[in-house]
Amino acid sequence: MSRPAYEERLSVPLRWWVQGTMFIATVWIAVILWVPEALAWTITGAIVALFAAMMLAYGSPRIVVADGMLRAGTAQVEAEYLGTAEALSPEAARLTAGRDADARAYLLLRPYLTHAVKVQITDPADPAPYWLLSTRHPRGLAQAIEQLTAAVSD
């Protein structure tokens, strides 16, 4: 695999970890008052493990532009089937994901990321007319996709 033109992991923000830690501390205080200490630590440990697994899984999708492909989460599409890539403002992203959405579109959205990129799909065999991808760097992602499609069309 060559060096990616663009790569981003959609990891959850630090504030989610902090809020989760505060919630777990509150649960621990409530549990330690009502059950034996060993059981309280076991319950708290299980909650910590579950919380960490959930945060890591939810924040694990990656967007990668490399090797003639766009990969977003578990989906991928070859560059020859990519159309225009449009960096969306937070308001445009909200409308495209909501009121103006096409039910057939592939969505990789995260509520903690307000920007997105809309990528047209030109493959006639693909039912998705576009991909809508949350991102922290919409201009950078859109440029990487445009460069990828330009390299294929040359």
Secondary structure, DSSP 8 states (H G I E B T S, - for coil): ----SEEEE----HHHHHHHHHHHHHHHHHHHTTS-HHHHHHHHHHHHHHHHHHHHHHT--EEEEETTEEEETTEEEEGGGEEEEEEE-HHHHHHHHTTT--TTSEEE--TT--EEEEEEE--TT-S-SEEEEEES-HHHHHHHHHHHHHHHH-
